[in-house]
């Protein structure tokens, strides 16, 4: 696949200062002016001020200028306007209004994390206290993993990402959502049918399930209102998760242990119905995860000046 990763996400929020403080505490490296970096992915989050919370731009990395030219042709066939030169292409997803920026970018090189030994029945590989229990270092996300969008026209949004940009479908949630990938990760974009176009969440990779738990617990200390859903394990994608809520109402996820699809022919998309499409184990999702509490507000404010 010539697409190889999400390069960045730009999120519009009404309270810029409070949201900058949140993602600084979340573990991202604030470079100033609302720009944040991950450990391995570089500058991957940009916060800007907008009247209502929204996804402003999503960056997708490709290998070379031939990829840009090919995507330009694919979008032209769909009738989607695009602006491009040899290194960067910009196109607006027609339903959600989010700009997708396709750019020639280096692939992420991640140093292997040593496997944490786990004891089990008849197997005592680890002697002494578990390493995850004694860690004191701050949890700092390694990369931007995926973004989830609510769309009022699921088929059109799917078509833009798959036929236009070149994403591959990994799995479906009934007829309500599609997990799509632009890398070897199980998904980089999930589009979900919704009554209004909105950003549901962004997801940030950490080393393992201990760091999922440690990061979330640190964020909840003194701020229990940030909790949304977790700890649990998804079925589609298999990743461990814990969701929190930023001051604008966007969800942010710590995740680890995502399914990997290095070759298309080893994976067959499946359709998951009901709860199986959301989680394998853990507490059930709260109603506010499926229908965020500000959706009515977003429906009235979606035509506000941008």
N, C-alpha and C positions, 0 to 999 in steps of 0.2 A: 504494500500500500504506500503510495507516494505521500498521502497525508500521514502525519506521524504524531501530532499532539495538539492539544490546546495550548496556545501561546499565552493568552491573557483573557481577562474578562474586565469590562468596564461597567460599573453599577452606578446608577443614579439614585441619590438619596436626598431627602429634604434636610435632615440634620447632619451635615457633613462632619462637623467636629466630633459629635458623639459617636458616629460610626467609625471614624478614624481611630478613636480611642479603643473601640471594641476590637477591631481587627489587629491592632497593636497588641492588645492583651491576648488575642487568639493565638498569637505566636508568629505572625507574619512580620517581616522586617520592613518597617516604615522608612522609605527613602525620602520622604518629604512630599508635600503637595498632593497627598492622598494616593501616592504610588507605593505599592508594597511588593516585596520579593519573597519567594520561597527559597528553601535551601538549595534545590537542584534546578529549578525552572527559571530562575531570574525574576525579573519584574513581571508579575502575573496578575496583579489586581490594581485597578485604578478606580477610585471613588470620585464622583463629580456631583455637584449639587443640581437636583431636578425637583420640580414641584411634587411629584409622587415617585415612589420607589419603582425602578424599572431596570431591565437589562438594556444598556446602551449599545455595547459592542462586545462581540466574541471573536477572539483571534484563533486562527487555525494555521498550523505550520505545515509547509510543504518543502520538498527537497530542492527544487530548481525552477527555473523560469519556464520550462516546458510544462510543468504542472499548472502554473498560473495561466498559460495560454489555453490549456485543455479545459480548465474550469470556466474560463471566459466563454468558450464555445458552448459548453454544456448549459450555462446560464442563458446564453442567447437563444438556444433552442427552446428554453422554457419561457422566453419572453420577459426575463428578469433583467432590468437595467443594471449595469455594472460599470464601475470606473476602475481602470487598471493600467499599470505599466508593467515592466518586466519583472518587478520584484514584489509588488503589492496589488491585490485586487480587493475592492470593497463592493459589497452588494447588500441591499436591505431585504431581509426576510419579509415577504409581503404581508404576512398575517400579524406577526408580533411587532413589526417595525424595528426590530433589532438589526444593527449593522453587523455583518459577518466580514471580518478582515482576514483575507487569506494572504499569507506572506511567506517568502523564502526564509527559513529559520533553521538553526542547527538542531539536531536531535538531542534530546535530553540523555545525558550519560549519568546513570545512577550507580554509585558504588554499592556492591552487595552488602546488605546488613547481615551480620552473623546470625545464624538461626539460634533462637532461644530454646534451650533444651527443656522439655516438659516430662515430668514423671507420670507414669500411668501404671495400671495393674500389671505386675510382673516386670516392670521396666523402670529402673531408677537411674536414668541418665544424668540427672542433676543431683549433686550433693550440696547440701547447705541451702540457704535461703534463695528463693527465686530472684533472678536479676531484675525482673520488672517491678518487684516489690521494693527494692532498695534504690531505684533510680531517683535522683534528685534534680537532674537537669530539666530545664524548661522544655516543654513540648513545642517544636517548631516544624510546621508542615514542610514536606519535601517538594510537593508540586501540586498544581491545580489538576484535579482528576476529572471532574465533570460538572456540567451545569444542567439544571432541570427547568424547563419552560412550560408554562401553561399556555395553551393556544386555543383560539376559538374555531380553528379549522385544522384539525390534526393531519388530515391527508395532505393538505397544501404545504404545511410546515415540513412534514416528512419528505415530500417531494423535493422541496427546496434543498434540504440537507443531503438527501441520497442521490437524486438525479442531477441536481445542480452542483453541489460542492463535492460529492463523492463519498459521503459516509456510507458505512455498511450497517444493516440492521442485525442486531445480536439476539434480541428477544422482544416479545410483545406482552403487554398487560391487556389481555382480551382485545377489545377494539378501542381501548381508552388510552393506550400509550405505546410508545416504541423506544426501545433502547438502541442507540446508534453510536457507532464508534468511528474515530478518525485516527486510531492508534491500535496497538495490540491490547490495550485495556478493554474489558468487556463493554464499557460504554463511556462516552465522553459527552454526549447530549442525550437527555431523555425528554421527549416531547409528550405532553399529557393533554388530553381534551379537557377544556375548562370553560367556564362561562365568561371569562375575561382573559386577555393576554397579560401575563405577569411572570416575573422571575420567582420560581419556587425556592431553589437553593443552589448554592455552590458547594463543592465537595473537595476536601483537601487531604492529601495522603500523608499518613504518619507511619512510623516503623512497624507497629504491631498493635495487637488488641490492648496491651498494657498502656500504650501511649494514647489510644483512643479514650480509654477510661481516665487516665491521668490528666489529659488535656481538658476533657469535659468537666471533671471534678474541680480543676483549678478555675475554670470559667464560672462555675456555679457557686464558688465560695463567695458568700455575700451577695450573690445575684441569682437566687433560685428562680426568678421569673424568666431567666434565659433558657431554661430547660424546655425542650420540645418532645423528644422521643429518643430512647436508648436506655441502656446498651442493648444491642441486638445484632442479628446477622441476617442480611438480605438473602433471598433465594436467587433471584436474577442478579448475577454478578458475584454472589457469595461473600461480599465484603462485610466485615464488622462495621458497625455504625453507631454514632451518637450525634443527634441533631440539636443545635442551639439556635437562638433567635437574636439577630442583631437589632439595634435601636430603630432601624427603619422598618422592620418586620420581615426581612429576608432571613431564611434559614441558612445556617452554615453547618457543614458536616465534617467531622473527623472520620476518616475511614482507613482501613488497612485490609490486606489480603484479598485484593480484587482478582477475579478470574482473568486469565490471559489468553488471547486468541492470536497466536503468532502466524497461523496459516488459515485462510478462509475455509479450506476444504476439511478441516478437522472440527468445524463447528456448524451445527444446524440450529437455526433459530427456532425457539419453541414459544407457544402461547400459554401464558399463565393466567389463570382466572382467580378472582377473589384475593384472599389474604396471601396466597402463595406468590402472587406477583409482587408483593411488597416485602414480606419477611419470612424467614425460616423459623427463627425462634427469637424470643424476647417479648417485652410487653407489647400489646396491640397498639397500633398507631392511634393517637388521640384524634378526635374530630378536627381539631385545628390544624393537624398536619395535612389532612386530605382537603380541607376547605379553610385556608387561612382566614383569620378573623377579620382582616381588612379587605376582603374581596369586594364587598359592597362599596366600600370607599373607593377602591381602585376602579370599579365599574363607573362610578360617577366622575372620577377624575382622570379617566384614560384619555380624554380629549383635551386635557389641560396643555397649555403651551409648553413646548420642550426646549 
